[in-house]
Each structure stands twice: as structure tokens, then as C-alpha cells.
Amino acid sequence: MPSASVVSNLNTDAQAAYDAGQYIEAVNLWIQAVQLYPTCSKNALHHRTNHVFRALNALEHVRAPTDAPCDAPALKAGRLARQAQAELTAETNPTLRLKKDRAGLEQRIGEQSPAAREAAAFLDAPESPPSITTIIERYDGAVTAFGKCPEFRAALTRHTLAALPPKTQAPPSCHPDSDKVRQRLRQAMAAMERAEPGVATRSSAEYIALSLPLATLEGEGPELSAKRAQATSAVEPDQAASAWATLARELPTCAPYLASKHDAAIAAVTAWQGPGPHGVAADGRYSLSKHLLEAVIKAIEADHGAQAASLREHQSLTRTHSELRPATTPTPPPPPPLTTTSKPAARTTPEQKEKWIFRHRPERNLVELGVFGGVIAPASGLLDSAEGTHQLFAASTTVYQRYRPVAPEIGLRLTWFPLSYLGGEVEGGVMPTRVVYHHVTGDRATLFTFRGHLIGQLPFWRITPFILVGGGMLGTTGALGKDVDPTLTLGGGVKFHVSRHLMVRLDLRENRAPRSPVGTGGTDYPEVLLGLSWTLNRRFAGTKNASRSPKKPRP
């Protein structure tokens, strides 16, 4: 049980605020009192419910805010009453006093508007939605009743992901279950864009959380993605054509992949029939092109039946097949006669032949050891409420204090790329700062983080864009005690490989962590980081052939 003096002080301050007409302040103080009591004791449950009733009474006097729909009094009252009712319902052997409390809550909930009850249920109900249609209807109803609210987006994302089947076939897949999942994700994303149109919605953490599994389900899978990377980075036409041909044969013919299958087949034929140093004779390349087109056309006809002829991809491949002609090999000019004064041409190294933009580009199996520095905004007034929304404080802390709006950050990271375009990373950092109370800088505090990421990058140039997704923990020690919260991290940036071993890296991050008060959703910790890394395990002096194993010299 909490200290009686602490609860008494909160009640006194809340009642004084209520009498002075400061109803929002009174509500917040009574909610703090509610959170002091545990739910494992019947006596504590009774005290929690009494403070809930006081907060509900104060909320009846609060006018609906025009700029903060998430804090609408009706919605706040609906969620508060629903949470208290759930706690009392979970008590299997209630006392007479708790039964009266539960009846009183049921009466208060019955007096609330249907819109408030539905929105509260949408935000706080267990993750067992009946269908994606019902989920979207509840989301649309909540937005219509209370306006645009990030917590509505978060609930839509949570319910949608919970409604997806636990397992689907690995991409590329045309299985009906995969199509159903793709359809549900698109419906939820469309509902989010319809309710809150704009770039901010499409860049939000909730929208990204839906788009990532959709991108995975619509992707080609790691093996075919590696084959595509090999095709786009190959220097010799025949090697590129062979990789494109493998991609064209193995991609399925359903709608999400039909265009990619068509484009891969055309790219293979173009590489085989185009100019360049070919290792395969002209008649052999013509035969390879013809058989590839026939195989792809036959696969489309087998899967689409009579409708195949009306498909744009089928028409394009058929036309290319009919126009296909054997490539002719031009006769090379005779070599110039040797003279006594002629000198052999100077040999060039791969680095001399290669353009600067391709030098030192990423390879597979690289290891990066790095340090970084930057700044983080710890949810204390820079991008959020000036009063702070972080939840980084010990449970014993009696007075909420925010941190400085911006804190410096330093740390170390270790990254490994088993594939040139995909890798994993762990990193840790510390952020020294101070707390701020009533605009006065106070005691020191140290924030710290440890997290892991999955990183995807475009390994084609020494200037390498990348994205990352992961999670970990964000903690504090010092002025507000010791506490650790889980985090979800999304971000991206760019690397510049200065030399064979030295790399500069810029990161833009969005960290999502629990929000204060407890149970009210998440809050943001944006970061900007600049790092310096030492790359190890490079296999080649030049990087022009980094995607291929070196050939053994002939004896």
C-alpha cells in the first residue's frame, strides 16, 4: 500500500484544484493517486475505484479540447471507467464493497455516450477482433467522433496485426492466405490514409508497422532478392542475363509478381541479344532467349487460362518472341602490324578502371566496428508536450519531472552483413542530461540504451543508403531513480565509404517507448547520430568484382 501521507497530499491538492475550477489538474492528480495503489489487494482496489469516481466527477466539468482529441473528456472518462471495471471484474471473490463499486461503475459507463464507449473499447479491448471490416469500422467511428488521434492509429495497427494468421508461406507466394493478409494490410493502411491524409501519416510508426510486413509479403524473398542484386551488379552481359533468366523462371505468375516476372524475362533477352563481350556464341544466346520466353509464356497461360491472352505482360512477351532474331557477331578488325618502335599498352588495375562511385562499396560478410555521437530528444518538450511525456522514472518517484528537451549521446556499435544488402547490428549508448522542474534545471540524470537492429542497404555504390528496424531498451539512472522501458526503433540514413576500411555514417532515428501516464500509449524519442566505423573482412583490393568470387588463374 502507498504512503498515507503521499495519498493525502495528492487528495488535498486535487480537491483544491477542483474547488478552484482547475478540473484537468484535479483529474491528473487523482489519476496519479489511482496509480499508487496495486491491484493485488481488495482494499487497494476499493481505494483505486474511489479515486476513479473522483476523476470521473471532475471530467464532467471539463470542456472538450479542440486541438487534442486524444484528451477529449468523454474519451478519457470512457477509458478510465472501462479500465477500473476490468480490474473489478477480474476479482474472482469480490467483497460486498467491491460489488457496489462495480455496480456504480457499470451505471457510469451506461450513462456515457455510445461513441465514447465504442472508442474506449477500440483502444483498450483485448486483441481478439472478429474481422478486419469490424476493426476499420470501429476506427472510422472513433476518428469521426473524436478527430485525428495517434492512439487511434496505434489501436488500428495493433488490432490489424492481431487479426492476421500466425503463419503464411514465405515469399514469393501466391497462396490465398498470403493474398488475404496483403488485402487486410492494404485495407488498414487505406483507412489510415483516408482518416488522416498527408505525408505525416505515411511516415508515422503505425503506418510503417503495417507497410513492413506488406513489403515482406510482396517481396521476392532473400534468395531471389540476392539473384536480382547479382543481375543488376553484374558487369558481363551473359552473367547478368543468366541471373535475370533465373529470376524470370522462379517468380510466380500471380498479380503481385507478374510484372516483375515479365521485366526479368525482357531484361535477360536484352542482355543476351545486346552488344558487349559475350562468352556464349550468338546462336546459343538466341536459343537461350527463345526457350526462356516460351517457358514464361507457357507458365502464364497455365495459371491464367483463357484470360492470359488479354494480359499486357503476355502480349509483350509474345511480341518479343515473334520479333526475336539470332544476334550476329561482327568480325573483329585485324590487329595492327607490329613495329620495332611500338610499345605494349600499360596495364591498368581494377581500381584505375573503376569509377569512384563504385570503389569500396559494401561486400558480403563485412564487419563494422564504430563509435557514434549525436543528440536525442527525450520526450520532454522539443517535439511533444512541454510538460513531458516520457515514462523514464522509478515507481517510487512522487513528483513527475521532465528531462532537458535535448541530450547529447555517445556510444559504440557492432554490425555484421552476412549478405551485402542485409545485416544485423547491436549498439549501446549513454546520454547525460538534467531534470527540469517548473522551468528550473535540477539534478543530473543519465539515460542509457542498448538495442539491436536489422539493417537493409543498397550495396551498389560507396555512398550507401540504408534503413533499419529493431528494438531494445531505454533506461535512466540518477535524479529520477532507476527505470528501464522497452523501445521500438525505426530509422534510416546514408553511409560514405571514405576508404577501404574507413566509413562515415549518418542516422536519423525514431524511437517509440511507453508514454506517461502509464497505459496511455507511446511517445517519441527522435535521434540524429553521426558515426565513424572501421570496416573489416574485405575480400578484394578493388570492389568492381566484389559480388563474385575471384577466378583462379589458369596454369
Buried (B, 14 or more C-beta within 10 A) or exposed (E): EBEEEBBEBBBEBBBEBBEEEBBBBBBBBBBBBBBBBEEEEBEBBBBBBBBBBBBBBBBEEBEEEEEEBBBBBBBBBBBBBBBBBBBBEEBEEBEEEBEEBBEBBBEBBEEBEEBBBBBBBBBBBEEEBEEBEEBBBBBBBBBEBBBBBBBBBBBBBBBBBEBBEEEBEEBBBBEEEBBBBBEBBBBBBEBBEEBBEEEEBBEBBBBBBBBBBBEEBBBBBEEBBBBBBBBBBBEBBBBBBBBBBBBBBBBBBBEBBBEBBBBBBBBBBBBBBEEEEBEBEBEBBBBBBBEBBEBBBEBBBEBBEEEBEEBEBBEBBBEBBEEBEBBEEEEEEEEEEEEEEEEEEEEEEEBEEBEEEBBBBBBBBBBBEBBBBBBBBBBBBBEBEEEBBBBBBEEEEEEBBBBBBBBEBEBEBBBBBEBBBBBBBBBEBBBBBBBBEEEEEBEEBBBBBBBEBEBBBBBBBBEBEBBBBBBBEBBBBBBBBEBBBEBBBBBBBBBBBEEBEEBBBBBBBBBBBBBBBEBBBBBBBBBBBEBBBEBEEBEBEBBBBBBBEEEEEEE
